[in-house]
Amino acid sequence: MTKKPAQFYHAGCPVCMEAEQKVAHALDTNRFDLEIIHLGEQKNRIGEAESKGVKSVPALVLDGVPFHINYGAGIEDLKK
């Protein structure tokens, strides 16, 4: 079985860190290949997140579909 891609985008805020611990790390690692991307530290990947439909963080993208978990910061705020 091939693992499906999963990206967890966050900005390091308390809401994002809680979502990472409770949601992202709850994924079945036998089914998903999880990549955690800190957009506060990796601003060069903001465009990638936007192209996948991420509007705010924290967000989990599974098979190219974004799921916005809670509201920590808008993607526009991360560009500043």
Rosetta blueprint (number, residue, H / E / L):
1 M L
2 T L
3 K L
4 K E
5 P E
6 A E
7 Q E
8 F E
9 Y E
10 H E
11 A L
12 G L
13 C L
14 P H
15 V H
16 C H
17 M H
18 E H
19 A H
20 E H
21 Q H
22 K H
23 V L
24 A H
25 H H
26 A H
27 L L
28 D L
29 T L
30 N L
31 R L
32 F E
33 D E
34 L E
35 E E
36 I E
37 I E
38 H E
39 L L
40 G L
41 E L
42 Q L
43 K H
44 N H
45 R H
46 I H
47 G H
48 E H
49 A H
50 E H
51 S H
52 K L
53 G L
54 V L
55 K L
56 S E
57 V E
58 P E
59 A E
60 L E
61 V E
62 L E
63 D L
64 G L
65 V E
66 P E
67 F E
68 H E
69 I E
70 N E
71 Y E
72 G E
73 A E
74 G E
75 I H
76 E H
77 D H
78 L H
79 K L
80 K L
